[in-house]
Amino acid sequence: MTRTIVASATREIVIGFDQPFCVIGERINPTGRKKLAAEMIEGNFETVIKDALEQVAAGATMLDVNAGVTAVNPNETEPPLLVKTLEIVQGLVDVPLSIDSSVTAAIEAGLRVAKGRPLVNSVTGEEEKLEAILPLVKKYDVPVVAISNDETGISMDPDVRFAVAKKIVERAMDHGIKPHDIVVDPLVMPIGALGDAGRQVFALLRRLREELKVNTTCGLSNISFGLPHRHGINAGFIPMVIGAGMTSAIMNPCRPQEMEAVRAANVLNGTDANCTNWIMTYRDHKPAEGGHAVVAAAPSAGGGRRGGRAARAGAGARAE
């Protein structure tokens, strides 16, 4: 069984088909968040700290960390800012981190300071990216997100996206990187613009699981981009992609409706042994006035001090 191991300084997490769904918190990302970008440029990390603690308290398995605040001289400005952000976050929480950047120098700088075994986010099928990122993945012995696009862009043909994913896996093997350290992002398209986007990704996930035997991830809220009541669509999408073979997603764990769907899918998929996590989370669950559910706080995933993508293809369609 494919097992992708990620780790912080004190905690190891396994991403796999026989494991609970891995929720990668998306909030520490200034893409589309002008206030956060402005704060980070000024050296103000109050929102970063708040987002890190809240996401882990809400049940995030990992945290994605992005510091792409500007397109101006990113090779100079992004590496030190990403390093600072990573150091702050890993000093607050003990979950593994995903180093998210389209700037190779920033990824390498992040890998030098990241503790444990972080996930690199990401590499694409573009030759320039393959030659820049795969040697770093091998050097630091870390897993990497492989996004299924190349020099031709993002294909609307799922067979082409599968072929790109296969190419990345094969090129990684040429560098001595095993398939279990490749986490493929098959690229979720907005269902409002492409009516068969759901069926496409379900079929792709089955092929990635059965033929390439790799773990998978996605920018979850891309599916609902442009639609009203996005969280309802996202929550319905979660158990369906998990059933098709997806093993992780970059998403907002602070949305109770979506996390409830994750936890329910874990129960029904048999990865929440004896329904333990479900019972611990919802044993005091009570309906509120008007029939709206009151959700108990999630069991701590390590929150608290030692307790407890426009820049990237396919990311950025974050839910409100």
C-alpha positions in Angstrom: 0.0 0.0 0.0 1.3 3.5 -0.9 2.4 5.4 2.1 3.7 9.0 1.9 5.4 10.0 5.1 5.5 13.7 6.2 6.7 14.9 9.5 7.3 17.9 11.8 10.1 17.9 14.4 7.9 15.9 16.7 5.0 14.3 14.7 4.9 11.9 11.8 1.8 11.7 9.5 1.2 9.0 6.9 -0.8 9.9 3.8 -2.3 6.8 2.2 -5.4 4.9 1.0 -5.7 3.1 4.3 -5.2 6.3 6.4 -7.6 9.1 7.5 -8.0 11.8 4.9 -5.2 14.3 5.2 -6.5 17.8 5.5 -3.8 20.4 4.5 -4.9 23.8 5.8 -4.8 26.4 3.1 -5.1 29.7 5.0 -1.5 30.8 5.3 -1.4 32.0 1.7 -1.6 35.7 0.7 -2.9 34.9 -2.8 -6.2 36.7 -3.1 -5.8 38.0 0.5 -4.7 41.7 0.2 -4.7 42.3 3.9 -2.6 39.3 4.7 -0.1 40.2 1.9 0.2 43.7 3.2 0.8 42.5 6.7 3.5 40.0 5.6 5.3 42.6 3.6 5.4 44.9 6.6 6.7 42.0 8.8 3.4 41.6 10.7 2.6 38.0 11.2 -0.4 38.3 13.5 -2.8 36.8 10.9 -0.3 34.1 10.1 -0.2 33.1 13.8 -3.9 33.3 14.1 -4.5 31.2 11.0 -1.9 28.6 12.1 -3.5 28.0 15.5 -7.1 28.1 14.3 -6.5 25.6 11.5 -4.8 23.1 13.7 -7.5 23.5 16.4 -10.1 22.9 13.7 -8.5 19.6 12.8 -5.9 20.2 10.1 -3.5 17.4 9.6 -0.9 19.6 7.9 -0.5 23.3 7.1 0.4 24.7 3.7 2.7 27.8 4.0 3.0 30.3 1.1 4.7 33.6 1.2 4.1 34.8 -2.4 3.2 38.3 -1.6 4.4 40.0 -4.8 5.4 39.3 -8.4 8.1 42.0 -8.1 11.5 40.4 -7.7 10.1 37.2 -6.1 13.5 35.4 -6.4 14.9 38.0 -4.0 11.9 38.9 -1.8 10.1 35.5 -1.4 12.9 33.2 0.0 13.6 35.2 3.3 9.9 35.9 3.8 9.0 32.2 3.4 11.8 31.2 5.8 10.5 33.6 8.4 7.0 32.4 8.0 8.0 28.8 8.2 10.0 29.4 11.4 7.1 31.2 13.0 4.6 28.5 12.1 6.7 25.5 13.2 7.4 27.3 16.4 3.6 27.4 17.1 2.3 24.0 16.0 3.6 20.5 15.7 1.9 19.4 12.5 3.9 18.8 9.4 4.2 21.6 6.9 3.8 22.0 3.1 6.3 24.4 1.5 4.3 26.2 -1.1 6.0 28.3 -3.7 6.5 28.7 -7.5 10.0 30.1 -6.8 12.7 27.5 -6.7 15.0 29.6 -4.6 12.2 30.0 -2.0 11.6 26.2 -1.9 15.3 25.5 -1.3 15.5 28.2 1.4 12.4 26.7 3.0 13.9 23.2 2.9 17.0 24.4 4.7 15.0 25.6 7.7 12.0 23.2 7.8 12.1 20.6 10.5 11.1 17.0 10.0 10.0 15.9 6.5 7.9 18.6 4.8 5.9 18.3 1.6 7.1 20.4 -1.3 4.3 22.2 -3.2 5.1 21.8 -6.1 6.5 20.6 -9.4 4.8 20.5 -12.8 5.5 18.6 -16.0 7.4 21.6 -17.4 11.0 20.7 -18.2 12.4 23.7 -16.4 10.5 22.9 -13.3 11.4 19.2 -13.4 15.1 19.9 -13.7 14.9 22.5 -10.9 12.7 20.9 -8.3 13.3 17.1 -8.5 17.0 17.4 -7.5 16.0 19.3 -4.4 13.4 16.7 -3.6 16.0 14.0 -3.9 18.7 16.0 -2.0 16.4 16.7 1.0 14.5 13.4 0.8 11.1 14.9 0.9 7.8 14.2 -0.9 6.5 16.5 -3.6 3.1 17.6 -5.1 3.1 16.9 -8.8 0.6 19.1 -10.7 -0.7 17.7 -13.9 0.1 20.5 -16.3 3.1 21.2 -18.5 4.3 23.8 -21.1 1.0 23.4 -23.0 -0.9 24.6 -19.9 -3.8 22.8 -18.2 -5.5 20.4 -20.6 -9.3 19.9 -20.5 -8.7 16.3 -21.5 -8.2 14.1 -18.4 -6.2 11.6 -20.4 -3.6 14.3 -21.1 -3.5 15.2 -17.4 -3.0 11.6 -16.5 -0.1 11.4 -19.1 1.5 14.5 -17.5 1.3 12.9 -14.1 2.8 9.7 -15.4 5.6 11.7 -17.0 6.4 13.4 -13.6 6.4 10.0 -11.8 8.8 8.5 -14.3 11.1 11.5 -14.3 11.1 11.4 -10.5 12.1 7.7 -10.6 15.0 8.7 -12.9 16.2 10.9 -10.0 15.9 8.0 -7.5 12.6 9.3 -6.1 10.0 6.6 -5.4 6.4 6.9 -6.5 5.2 6.9 -2.9 6.9 10.3 -2.5 4.9 11.8 -5.4 1.5 13.2 -4.4 -0.4 14.0 -7.7 -2.7 17.0 -8.1 -5.0 16.0 -11.0 -6.3 19.5 -11.2 -9.9 20.0 -10.2 -11.8 22.3 -12.6 -14.8 24.5 -11.6 -18.0 22.5 -12.0 -19.8 25.8 -12.8 -17.7 26.2 -16.0 -17.1 22.6 -16.9 -20.2 20.4 -16.3 -18.3 17.1 -16.2 -15.4 18.3 -14.0 -16.6 16.0 -11.2 -16.8 12.9 -13.3 -13.4 13.8 -14.8 -11.6 14.0 -11.5 -13.3 10.8 -10.2 -12.1 8.9 -13.2 -8.6 10.4 -13.0 -8.3 9.5 -9.3 -9.2 5.9 -9.9 -6.5 5.7 -12.6 -3.9 7.4 -10.5 -4.6 5.0 -7.7 -4.8 1.8 -9.7 -2.3 2.4 -12.5 0.3 4.8 -10.9 -0.4 3.8 -7.3 0.3 7.3 -6.1 -1.3 9.5 -3.4 -3.3 12.5 -4.5 -4.3 16.0 -3.5 -6.1 19.0 -4.9 -7.1 22.6 -4.2 -10.5 21.4 -3.0 -12.6 24.6 -3.3 -11.7 25.0 -7.0 -14.7 22.7 -7.7 -17.2 25.3 -6.4 -15.6 28.5 -7.9 -18.2 30.9 -9.2 -21.2 29.2 -7.5 -23.3 30.4 -4.6 -23.1 28.5 -1.3 -19.8 27.1 -2.2 -19.3 25.2 1.1 -22.3 23.0 0.3 -20.7 21.9 -3.0 -17.3 21.4 -1.3 -18.9 19.3 1.4 -20.7 17.1 -1.2 -17.5 16.8 -3.2 -15.3 15.6 -0.3 -16.7 12.1 0.3 -17.0 11.5 -3.5 -13.3 12.2 -4.1 -12.3 10.2 -1.1 -14.4 7.3 -2.4 -12.6 7.7 -5.8 -9.2 7.5 -4.1 -8.1 11.0 -3.2 -6.0 10.9 0.0 -5.5 14.6 0.8 -6.6 18.1 -0.1 -5.6 21.6 0.4 -8.7 23.2 2.0 -10.0 25.4 4.8 -10.4 23.3 7.9 -12.2 26.1 9.7 -15.4 25.4 7.7 -17.4 23.0 10.0 -19.6 21.7 7.2 -16.6 20.6 5.1 -14.7 19.1 8.1 -17.9 17.2 9.1 -17.9 15.7 5.6 -14.2 14.6 6.0 -14.8 13.0 9.3 -17.9 11.2 8.1 -16.0 9.9 5.0 -13.3 8.6 7.3 -15.9 6.7 9.3 -17.6 5.2 6.2 -14.2 4.5 4.6 -13.1 2.6 7.6 -10.1 4.8 8.4 -11.6 6.1 11.7 -11.2 3.0 13.8 -14.2 2.3 16.0 -15.5 5.7 14.9 -13.3 7.1 17.7 -12.6 10.5 16.2 -16.2 11.0 15.2 -17.4 10.2 18.7 -14.8 12.4 20.4 -15.8 15.3 18.1 -19.5 15.1 18.1 -20.6 13.3 21.3 -21.8 16.7 22.7 -23.3 17.8 19.3 -26.6 19.5 19.8 -29.0 21.3 17.3 -29.2 25.0 17.7 -32.2 27.2 17.2 -33.5 27.1 13.7 -32.1 23.6 13.2 -28.5 24.7 12.6 -26.0 22.3 14.1 -23.6 23.3 16.8 -20.3 21.6 16.2 -18.1 20.7 19.1 -14.5 21.7 18.9 -12.3 19.2 17.1 -10.0 17.1 19.2 -6.6 18.8 19.2 -4.3 18.0 16.3 -1.4 19.6 18.1 -2.6 23.2 18.2 -1.1 25.6 20.6 2.6 26.0 21.5 4.0 22.5 21.2 0.6 21.0 22.0 -2.2 21.0 21.2 -2.4 28.9 -5.5 -2.6 31.9 -8.5 1.1 31.3 -8.3 0.6 27.6 -8.5 -1.5 26.0 -11.3 -4.8 24.8 -10.1 -4.9 26.7 -6.9 -6.3 30.0 -5.8 -10.0 29.4 -6.1 -10.4 29.6 -2.3 -13.8 29.5 -0.7 -15.0 32.7 0.9 
